[in-house]
Amino acid sequence: MNCEVQRLEDNIRYRILTINGEQYILDMERSFWKIIFPFFVWMLPSTVFKVEDSSIVERLKEPNKEKVGGSWVMSLAGIGYFLGILLAPLMGYFEIPMSPLVNGMLIVFAIILVTILYMSMSYRRKKKLEIVVNLEELSRRELWIRPSSKKQMFKLLAAYIWFLILIIFFFMVYIVSGNIMILFAVSVFTFVILLSSRATVQEGNTAVWF
C-alpha cells in the first residue's frame, strides 16, 4: 500500500507516515542494528506508533525554537571541515610514534567515543519528542518499508560501501603512521555512516505493508 513520508524539521530521528488516512510515527533509531546496517530497514519489519490525535502530528511538525541539535551538528561539521583544510599542510607534525597495538587500541577507543556521542544525541532527540507525545503510550504495529526507488537503493549502497572502505583504509593507515589527523578522519566517517540509515526512509511516497 502507498505511504506518504514526512520528516520532522527539528528531529531527524522520527518520520511521520500517512497510510490510508491514518498517521503513524516511525522511530529511525529504535534498533541499533538498523543504525549500523541501514539496509535492515528495508529487510526487516519496523515498529510504528499510531497517532489518533491529529493535533499531536501538527505540533510535531511545528518548528522548534530550540534548534540546538541540528545546528550544533552542522556547526561541528563545518568547523571540522575548515580545520582539516587549515591543518592539512601540517599533517607530518601530528604523527606520534607509538606501537601499532597502541594505535589500534586508540582507534577502537575513538570509535567507541563517537558511538557514545551519537547515542547521547539520539537520547536527546527522543526527549524532545516526548515533550509532545510518549510513544510507549500509543498503540503499535509492525510494517515493512520498501525503498522508494532503485536509484535510492543503489545510491545508499554506493555511499555506504564508499564510507566503509574509507574507514577501513584510514584505520590501517593510522595503525602504521599514528597520525592524529587520520584518527580524526576515522571518527568523522564513522559518525557519517551511523547517520546513513536516515536515507532509507526519505520524504515523499513509498510502499509499505503491515
Protein Blocks (a to p, Z undefined) as FASTA:
>chain_A
ZZdddddfklmkbccddeehiacdddfklpmklmmmmmlmmmpccdddddfblmlmmmmm
pccfblmlmmmmmmmmmmmmmmmmmmmmmmmmmpccddfklmmmmmmmmmmmmmmmmmmm
mmmmmmmmmmmocfklpccdddddddfbfklmmmmmmmmmmmmmmmmmmmmmmmmnopak
lmmmmmmmmmmmmmmmmmmmcgddddddZZ
